[in-house]
Amino acid sequence: MKIRLVIVFLVATQALLAQKRLQTQVVVVGAGTGGTAAALQSARMGVPTVLVEETTWLGGMISAAGVTATDGNHKLASGIWNEFRNAIYAYYGGPQKVFTGWVSNTQFEPRVADSIFKAMAKALPNLTILYNHQITQVFRKGKQVTGVQVKNTTTQELTNIQAAVTIDGTDLGDVLAMAKAPFSLGLEADEVTGEKVGIKKANPVVQDLTYVAILKTYTDTFHLLPKPANYTPTEFDASCTNYYYNTARKKPTVDAQKMLDYGKLPNGKYMINWPGYGNDTYLAILDVPRSKRDSVLQEAKQTTLRFVYFIQQQLGFKNLGLADDEFPTADKLALVPYYREGRRGNGLVRFSINEIAKPFSKNWYRTGISVGDYPIDHHHMKKQPPLGPLYFPQVPSYNIPLGSLIPTQVDGLVFCDKNISVTNAANGTTRLQPVVLITGQAVGTVAALSVQQKKQPRHVQVRAVQQQLLKDSCLLLPYIDAGIHHAQYEAIQKIGATGILKGTGVPHAWANQTWFYPNALVSVDTLIQNLPVAVAANLFAEKELRIGSVGVLIQQLNSKQQEAWRNAEANNTLIANNWKQWGLPNYNANRPITRAELALVLTKTIDPFTYFDIDIYGNFKQ
């Protein structure tokens, strides 16, 4: 018995010694849309970063999953989303060349997206990418995650990766589950979230997933699919007006050609990701062990193959077939499914549709790190929630708070992609490609600063994260009329993040809006209500703030009694002497100042953005 134990010990020791070891500062598990952006940002900030990916592609849903008709943020150019889109424009020849389908302003071929991300990665010596690697274990010491173990799915070799910060960039939140970080799954009850969605009792139903196909035109018949098992055209009844017999189903509003044009891509290709009695599939995939996940996903693949056969045979598009020049897969379908929802981490902040609908109801808006403008959009066609229909309010555009990236109880871990801390309802908008991309950039910023400052992610200063994002031309607030190309962009974003000047949100179809109104005048009454310190209204005789009164305003904001800003007259003299140098026109102390001008003047002088520091909940520090 003793000999046997020794032998077992020796074998175990040899196996342990055979494992590779890798030490880095940041490890990102999952090269999804958010994970890819996080890894790029961390490495760009000079931090050694390892990106672990199960496939051979970068970009996740925006490439490997084939969801290349981007949703939202068309007028909210920001950070890496803007960079990526400009690369798409350059490849195809401009914005009009990618406005090919009616669902999106920006559509492209999946392989092009992958190539763009790989070009970005290639330029970064601090970034190491492990393709064909799958996570098998999360290492945790006390309440801190210290790294992960991954397996090369080709050679079965194991690698232990030690890192100061681990980022969960997986679609389903696999890392946070392995790390035993608290998370939510499915529909929360209204009494828990405070939302009025229509859920009286929580249940684990998540949104439908989709295995995307890309079709292209052929001149032969070899591309026609054989009849799939269990095929019946009635499965897709009401997908378009060309096939509508079951009147119990919602009446379609598009014909077959328009259904295809929904996801029309450049070069005459079509993205097949059709929600209306199309190829969405409901799978309780998180109930399935990882080792069996791929086999269960065959059901979603078969749904898509049946739908493609329906398009070819029932709708008569025999010239269309699965593209043979997109995905490097045997079945020509996407490398991975399009997961709309998985586990959502429990963060320091749980972002809900209440904060989206009323963005200034809590101070979280001051901690904004990314923006979105899409409405609340859920896919439950194949699996209706057991409690009936859901009700979502109209919302304006919004910004995501930093606290939604940070776990409540676990250190050394940052949420990314679709596993950030939001409610099930809010996930219906925060899950979309541009939002996930720029949120991932913020995650990479948090991780890099955590390493550089030798602090846990929860202790990284909010303003430090935001300042880096502003440096990288990111939006903190979704001002449609004061974006990154506005002359006073940074000042407006900073003053907006203090709340001194707030925007106005407007629900608007499929591209909601928030307006800053940079050329509007400044109401004294409204201004005083929004200031971080108490200021007497009788200090200002006018209804609309004059340029000559800004010196008094700065004096009153000087709650720390710094010598530089104590004298109102000296403040006004400084403003007058620098007005033209700051790029502002028409100095006249007696004229009303505009909102953009005030944002710039305050930023150039007392700088409330850094003067009034905030905590992760957006509260001003004492």
Residue, then its C-alpha position, 0 to 999 in steps of 0.5 A: m500500500k505504501i509503495r502504491l502511494v509513492i508511485v501515485f505521488l511520483v506520477a502526480t509530481q511528474a505531471l505537475l512538473a510537465q505543466k508549463r508556467l507563465q508569469t504576466q501582469v494581466v491575463v485575459v481569458g476569452a478573446g471575445t469583443g470585450g476581452t480583445a479590447a481589454a487585452l489591446q488596451s492593457a498592452r498599449m498601456g505598457v503592461p505585459t498581457v496574455l490573452v487566452e482564446e479557444t479559437t484562432w480568431l480575435g473579436g468574438m461576436i463581432s468576428a468569430a460569431g459572425v454578428t457583423a452588422t453592428d448595433g448602435n453607437h453609430k453617432l457615438a464614435s468612441g475609443i477603440w470602437n471608432e478606431f475599429r470602424n475607421a479601419i473598416y471604412a479604410y478597407y471597404g472605401g468609406p462609410q457608404k460602402v458598409f451601409t449595405g443592409w437595413v439593420s445597421n450603418t456598419q456591416f462587414e465580413p467576419r474575416v475582415a474584422d478578425s484581420i483588423f484585430k490581429a493587425m492591432a495585436k501584432a503591433l504590441p510587443n507586450l501582448t502574448i496570445l494563446y490561441n486554441h487554449q481553454i481555461t480549466q481552472v482559476f487559482r485563488k488565494g483567499k479572496q484574491v484571484t492569482g491566475v488561471q490554468v489553461k489547456n492547449t486543445t491541440t496538444q492537451e498541454l497545461t499552462n499555469i498563468q500567474a497574473a496580478v489581474t485576471i479579466d473574464g472576457t468569456d461570453l458566458g462568465d466562465v472565469l467568474a464561476m470558476a473563481k466562485a465570484p457571486f453572479s446572477l443568471g436569468l431573470e431577476a424578480d422586479e422586487v430585487t432589481g426595483e425595475k418594472v419589467g413584469i417578473k414577479k419571481a426570478n427564473p433562470v431563462v436567458q435569451d436565445l442564442t444564434y449560430v450565424a451563417i454567412l451566405k454568398t452567391y454561387t453559380d453551381t449547385f454544389h452549394l445546395l444543402p442536403k435536406p437536414a434531419n427533422y426539417t419542416p418549413t412550418e418551423f419558419d412560418a411567419s419569418c417573412t410574408n412569402y411564407y405565412y400560413n400560421t396566423a397564430r404567429k405574429k404577422p411578418t412585415v418583410d418579404a424574403q428579399k428584405m429579410l435577407d437584406y436585413g444583414k446584407l454585407p459588402n461583396g454581396k454576402y448575407m449574415i443570417n441572424w434572423p430573430g423573427y421565426g428564424n435561426d434563434t435557438y433556446l438552450a440552457i447551455l449553462d446547465v451543461p458541463r463545459s466538456k459537453r457544451d459543443s455537442v449540445l450546441q449542435e442543436a443550434k447549428q441544426t436550426t441554422l442549417r434548416f433555416v438556410y435550407f428553407i431559404q434555398q428551397q422554400l423561398g427559392f434562393k438556390n443561388l445562395g449557399l454557405a460562404d466558403d471563404e469566411f469561417p475556417t470550420a468544416d460546416k462553414l458556420a461561425l466559429v462560435p455561437y452568438y451568446r446574448e447572455g450568460r452569467r452576470g457578475n455581482g459588482l459594486v454597482r448593479f446597473s439597471i434600466n432604472e439608471i438608464a431611463k433616469p441617468f441622473s437619478k444616482n451619482w453613478y453617471r459621474t463614474g461613466i467609462s463607456v456609452g451606449d444608445y441602443p434600446i432594451d432588446h431581448h430575444h425570447m422567441k424560442k423560449q418565452p419566459p414562464l411569467g409572460p411578456l416582458y415590459f421595457p421602457q423607452v430609454p435615452s442613451y446612457n453611460i456604464p458606471l465603473g463599479s459594474l466592472i468590479p466584483t463585490q467580494v473577489d480581488g484580482l478579477v475584473f468583469c468584461d464582455k457580457n458578464i459585467s454587473v447589470t440586470n437581465a433587463a439592462n443586458g438587453t442593451t449593454r450586450l451590443q457590439p460597440v458597447v462591449l468593445i469600448t467597455g472592454q477598453a475601460v476594463g483593460t484600463v482598470a487592469a493596467l492602472s491596477v498593475q501600475q499603481k500596485k492597487q487592487p482594481r477596486h481601489v484604482q481611482v475613478r478619475a485616473v481611469q476616466q483621464q486615460l480613457l479621455k486621452d484615448s478619445c473615449l466618451l464618458l457620457p453619450y453626448i451626441d452633439a459634443g463627441i470626440h470631434h468637438a473642439q471642447y470635447e474633453a472639457i465637456q466630458k469632464i464637466g459632465a462627469t462632475g454633474i455641474l452641467k448635465g445633458t438631456g436624454v431623449p428616447h429616439a427609435w433605435a438610436n437613443q440620444t443625449w444632448f449637451y447643447p454646447n451653444a446654449l446659455v447657462s441658467v444660473d438657477t440650474l447651475i447652482q442646483n448642480l454645483p458640488v458646493a453650496v453657493a448663494a443665488n444672490l451672488f449672481a444678479e443675472k438669469e443667465l451666467r455672464i462671462g464676467s461672473v465666472g470669476v465669482l463662480i470659481q471663487q465659490l467653488n474653491s472650497k479648499q481655499q486654495e490661494a490661486w482661486r480666492n480672488a474673484e477679480a484675479n480669476n476674471t483677469l486670468i480668464a480675460n487674458n487667456w480667452k483667445q489663447w484657449g481658442l474661444p471667440n468674442y470675449n465680452a465680460n457682459r455677454p452670457i457664456t455658453r455651456a461649452e465655453l463654461a466647461l472649457v473655462l472651468t477646466k482650464t482654471i480650477d478644474p472641478f473634474t480633479y478638484f472634486d474627487i469621487d469614489i466608485y459610487g460617484n459621491f464626492k469625497q470629503 
